[in-house]
Amino acid sequence: PEAGIYEITYKLSGLKPEKGRAPRLFVYETKLDRVLHEQDIVAPEDKPITVTFRAHLPKGRPNINVINEVPGPSNNPRSGRHGNRPFISTEDGRIPWQMKLTDEQGRPRYPFLIVDSVSWRGPIITKEEQRHRDDYLPTEEGNFDQVREGLAKLAKRAFRRPVSDEELNGYVDIVKAEVDAGEKFFDAVKAGMLSILCSKSFLFIAEGDAEVPRDALNDWEIASRLSFLFWSTMPDEELFTLAEQGKLSDKAELSRQVARLLADPRSERFTDSFASQWLRLRKVGMFPPDKKLYPDYDASLEKSMIGETTSFIREVLQEGFTLREFLNSDWGMMNSRLAEFYGLPGEGLGPDEFQRVSLPADSRRGGLLTQAAILSLTSDGTRHRPVHRGVWLSEAILGKSPPPPPANVQPIAPNPIDAAKSTLRMKLEAHIHDPSCASCHAKIDPLGLAFENFDAIGRWRTEEITDGVGANPKVNPAGKFPDGRAYETPEEFKALLLDDLDTFNETFIEKLATYGMRRTMSFDDREELQAIAAASKEKDYRLRDLVEAFVLSDLFQKR
């Protein structure tokens, strides 16, 4: 088939064991990271459901695969069922492999999918795509006035700015040269369009000209900076219109646009991408946990962990909460998979959508710091890493980057099986007696040791399971900040961070500015950053007001 958008429909059932998870439909094209669709499926075998979704497929014969993402034995129930039975879930007539999948009453022992049929139609040309074709493509063969008009519209949109006659002439000349060389007219037009899309003006975000020095962005550049900040894509028609009218230099209009862009569903790209950069969420799953040590960990849980953190940030932004919620909160964002993992009530929660829930009074999950994604990204797949957790917190929350360790530092050895059991904390305390290590570890370790009650994937624990002789030792999360403030529990640690909210406010603003400006902040930026911090404090640290203050700042509007 031709490349384009296709509508794909599956008719299928999903059998869920009495005590266990529902099977999860996972459709991908060629590679697992090219996900087309995924969702939990619960439907009886005699009452299959229909699942329809749209996806972009390449030209040719795409390699579309469907699997059950929930770990379990491989099965092909439909093709392997007993020849005289319409269903596999019957007490008699089962072949041996089916007896492993179902009990004597035909109830599933494992979650599995039964796919009846799959169909697709396309390519589907949307109204927007048809409008662009009408705008950019000539309707008459050989009409170079229409070619020029279409290329002018495409270049203006692709470059996100007006296009000079000199620039446009070059692309029209490409089309003429292709026609003169014997190319078909419409193929020659495509060559001109491809030249525009290969231009550095399309591929890169250009702000100004090195030969024409100026400090401030023009309205077209502000439109692009706004749109790429909040939507991770080029401006829409309204932003282009305002840029053409020269209205984006007006702060009142900028405020209106911030509200509009954040209200759009595309603003999820901002919270997702910013969270990945600020909190390093891209590292979640980099070191997959050992299946023998952490059998509960799978791809579905990993996605739920990341989804909890990104949806939490989105909720703080959209609902007018303050930066305090990032450090501690009495609510969280949950789906059914995560609630099960945390041991929290899951009534009314679905497998995919995250909902805001009130946390029990004795919950340890408030804020970002005790979310599973944060705790797992600072682990190595087999054990927690308090030093890594301390470094992460120092950089992401306190805005201080510790120096790298000396090159000759030996890693902490695992506990010998014939020695008394000891915690990682005990080994660290022996390790920092080395003078070359002590000065940095005194600042880093207390920040990570506060979360000793959480293992490598973020589960709560009171003792550390380790090799050696004797009972597993109790974990100890107590410690002191470098300034002498002491804490006994993770909750007391969070309270101390809240006492110094100005530090986190300044750190967060620098992280946001680094993301929004696409560069690290320098000493020359300090006055603008301090002004944004003051504006944030004046608004009681509300995240939405902080983001608006950043956009309205001189820092955001200068090259």
Stockholm file with secondary structure:
# STOCKHOLM 1.0

chainA/1-559         PEAGIYEITYKLSGLKPEKGRAPRLFVYETKLDRVLHEQDIVAPEDKPITVTFRAHLPKGRPNINVINEVPGPSNNPRSGRHGNRPFISTEDGRIPWQMKLTDEQGRPRYPFLIVDSVSWRGPIITKEEQRHRDDYLPTEEGNFDQVREGLAKLAKRAFRRPVSDEELNGYVDIVKAEVDAGEKFFDAVKAGMLSILCSKSFLFIAEGDAEVPRDALNDWEIASRLSFLFWSTMPDEELFTLAEQGKLSDKAELSRQVARLLADPRSERFTDSFASQWLRLRKVGMFPPDKKLYPDYDASLEKSMIGETTSFIREVLQEGFTLREFLNSDWGMMNSRLAEFYGLPGEGLGPDEFQRVSLPADSRRGGLLTQAAILSLTSDGTRHRPVHRGVWLSEAILGKSPPPPPANVQPIAPNPIDAAKSTLRMKLEAHIHDPSCASCHAKIDPLGLAFENFDAIGRWRTEEITDGVGANPKVNPAGKFPDGRAYETPEEFKALLLDDLDTFNETFIEKLATYGMRRTMSFDDREELQAIAAASKEKDYRLRDLVEAFVLSDLFQKR
#=GR chainA/1-559 SS CCSEEEEEEEEEEEECCSSSCCCEEEEEESSTTSEEEEEECCBCTTSCEEEEEEEEECSSCCCEEEEECSCSCCCCHHHHSCTTCSCSCCSSSCCHHHHHHBCTTSCBSSCEEEEEEEEEEEEECCHHHHHHHHHHSCSSTTCHHHHHHHHHHHHHHHHTSCCCHHHHHHHHHHHHHHHHTTCCHHHHHHHHHHHHHTSHHHHSCCCSBTTBCCSBCCHHHHHHHHHHHHTSSCCCHHHHHHHHHTCTTSHHHHHHHHHHHHHSGGGHHHHHHHHHHHHCGGGTTSSCCCTTTCTTCCHHHHHHHHHHHHHHHHHHHHTTCBTHHHHCCSEEEECHHHHHHHTCCCTTCCSSSCEEEECCTTCSCCSSTTSHHHHHHTBCSSSBCHHHHHHHHHHHTSCCCCCCCCTTCCCCCCCCTTSBCCCHHHHHHHHTTSHHHHHHHHHHHHHHHTTTTBCTTSCBCSBCCCSSBSSCCBCCCCEECTTSCEESSHHHHHHHHHHTHHHHHHHHHHHHHHHHHTSCCCGGGHHHHHHHHHHHHHTTTBHHHHHHHHHHSTTTTBC
#=GC SS_cons         CCSEEEEEEEEEEEECCSSSCCCEEEEEESSTTSEEEEEECCBCTTSCEEEEEEEEECSSCCCEEEEECSCSCCCCHHHHSCTTCSCSCCSSSCCHHHHHHBCTTSCBSSCEEEEEEEEEEEEECCHHHHHHHHHHSCSSTTCHHHHHHHHHHHHHHHHTSCCCHHHHHHHHHHHHHHHHTTCCHHHHHHHHHHHHHTSHHHHSCCCSBTTBCCSBCCHHHHHHHHHHHHTSSCCCHHHHHHHHHTCTTSHHHHHHHHHHHHHSGGGHHHHHHHHHHHHCGGGTTSSCCCTTTCTTCCHHHHHHHHHHHHHHHHHHHHTTCBTHHHHCCSEEEECHHHHHHHTCCCTTCCSSSCEEEECCTTCSCCSSTTSHHHHHHTBCSSSBCHHHHHHHHHHHTSCCCCCCCCTTCCCCCCCCTTSBCCCHHHHHHHHTTSHHHHHHHHHHHHHHHTTTTBCTTSCBCSBCCCSSBSSCCBCCCCEECTTSCEESSHHHHHHHHHHTHHHHHHHHHHHHHHHHHTSCCCGGGHHHHHHHHHHHHHTTTBHHHHHHHHHHSTTTTBC
//
